[in-house]
Amino acid sequence: MHLKAQRRQEYRERIPIEGKFGQGKYGYRLNNIRAKRADTSAAWINSIFLVMNLLILVRVFICLRNLAAKIAFWVTKSACPEKFRLRVPANSSQTGILTWQRISDR
């Protein structure tokens, strides 16, 4: 009985790994490498997996930036709601730039 549970656990651990290979084959043309030398093929394969990992990191950093902007907005809103507000730019070229905007008296 212990052997069956161990095989099932190993199978479950292989599922995401084989999924990444499938993503590399069909999304990043990992199955279509046309290098002539073995070391060049290895370099192509390593660079494809590097790009896949870098894209994951970019998604993580974008989520962290959005979370930091929400926290900063919440803190400034509760600290001084009448005088200032935090302006998050809608323009994608100014990502990461948060500015203070004074609310005019009416």
C-alpha positions as a Python dict, from the first residue, in 0.01 Angstrom:
ca = {
    (1, 'M'): (0, 0, 0),
    (2, 'H'): (286, 237, 75),
    (3, 'L'): (434, 189, -273),
    (4, 'K'): (107, 287, -442),
    (5, 'A'): (82, 608, -238),
    (6, 'Q'): (444, 693, -318),
    (7, 'R'): (385, 643, -693),
    (8, 'R'): (76, 864, -677),
    (9, 'Q'): (272, 1137, -494),
    (10, 'E'): (552, 1125, -752),
    (11, 'Y'): (295, 1145, -1031),
    (12, 'R'): (139, 1453, -873),
    (13, 'E'): (481, 1618, -844),
    (14, 'R'): (552, 1554, -1214),
    (15, 'I'): (231, 1716, -1342),
    (16, 'P'): (344, 2084, -1316),
    (17, 'I'): (690, 1999, -1449),
    (18, 'E'): (552, 1827, -1757),
    (19, 'G'): (307, 2114, -1798),
    (20, 'K'): (598, 2360, -1817),
    (21, 'F'): (761, 2145, -2084),
    (22, 'G'): (434, 2149, -2278),
    (23, 'Q'): (415, 2527, -2243),
    (24, 'G'): (772, 2554, -2368),
    (25, 'K'): (702, 2329, -2665),
    (26, 'Y'): (384, 2490, -2787),
    (27, 'G'): (414, 2845, -2658),
    (28, 'Y'): (786, 2910, -2705),
    (29, 'R'): (871, 2666, -2988),
    (30, 'L'): (1089, 2444, -2771),
    (31, 'N'): (1013, 2154, -3004),
    (32, 'N'): (1135, 2346, -3310),
    (33, 'I'): (1501, 2420, -3233),
    (34, 'R'): (1711, 2401, -3549),
    (35, 'A'): (2062, 2439, -3411),
    (36, 'K'): (2328, 2217, -3565),
    (37, 'R'): (2559, 2174, -3269),
    (38, 'A'): (2466, 2020, -2934),
    (39, 'D'): (2602, 2311, -2729),
    (40, 'T'): (2404, 2560, -2938),
    (41, 'S'): (2088, 2355, -2887),
    (42, 'A'): (2151, 2350, -2512),
    (43, 'A'): (2198, 2727, -2515),
    (44, 'W'): (1866, 2775, -2698),
    (45, 'I'): (1683, 2547, -2454),
    (46, 'N'): (1835, 2724, -2152),
    (47, 'S'): (1747, 3066, -2291),
    (48, 'I'): (1385, 2963, -2355),
    (49, 'F'): (1347, 2845, -1995),
    (50, 'L'): (1517, 3164, -1875),
    (51, 'V'): (1260, 3375, -2061),
    (52, 'M'): (975, 3168, -1917),
    (53, 'N'): (1108, 3225, -1563),
    (54, 'L'): (1165, 3597, -1624),
    (55, 'L'): (804, 3636, -1735),
    (56, 'I'): (692, 3483, -1406),
    (57, 'L'): (909, 3732, -1216),
    (58, 'V'): (764, 4022, -1414),
    (59, 'R'): (412, 3915, -1317),
    (60, 'V'): (515, 3894, -951),
    (61, 'F'): (671, 4242, -957),
    (62, 'I'): (364, 4391, -1126),
    (63, 'C'): (141, 4242, -856),
    (64, 'L'): (371, 4377, -583),
    (65, 'R'): (372, 4723, -741),
    (66, 'N'): (-6, 4726, -759),
    (67, 'L'): (-27, 4612, -397),
    (68, 'A'): (215, 4887, -287),
    (69, 'A'): (9, 5149, -471),
    (70, 'K'): (-310, 5028, -303),
    (71, 'I'): (-146, 5034, 41),
    (72, 'A'): (-7, 5383, -19),
    (73, 'F'): (-349, 5503, -133),
    (74, 'W'): (-515, 5352, 174),
    (75, 'V'): (-259, 5506, 411),
    (76, 'T'): (-282, 5853, 257),
    (77, 'K'): (-660, 5839, 239),
    (78, 'S'): (-688, 5763, 609),
    (79, 'A'): (-408, 6003, 711),
    (80, 'C'): (-526, 6325, 545),
    (81, 'P'): (-836, 6282, 329),
    (82, 'E'): (-913, 6653, 283),
    (83, 'K'): (-578, 6804, 180),
    (84, 'F'): (-395, 6563, -50),
    (85, 'R'): (-457, 6255, -253),
    (86, 'L'): (-226, 6007, -421),
    (87, 'R'): (-229, 6018, -799),
    (88, 'V'): (-148, 5696, -982),
    (89, 'P'): (-71, 5768, -1348),
    (90, 'A'): (-279, 5596, -1612),
    (91, 'N'): (-1, 5630, -1868),
    (92, 'S'): (200, 5308, -1899),
    (93, 'S'): (526, 5497, -1964),
    (94, 'Q'): (518, 5638, -1610),
    (95, 'T'): (481, 5309, -1424),
    (96, 'G'): (597, 5316, -1066),
    (97, 'I'): (570, 5696, -1032),
    (98, 'L'): (328, 5802, -760),
    (99, 'T'): (273, 6173, -706),
    (100, 'W'): (90, 6385, -450),
    (101, 'Q'): (-183, 6610, -578),
    (102, 'R'): (-324, 6892, -368),
    (103, 'I'): (-700, 6917, -370),
    (104, 'S'): (-802, 7277, -437),
    (105, 'D'): (-1034, 7458, -199),
    (106, 'R'): (-1376, 7531, -343),
}
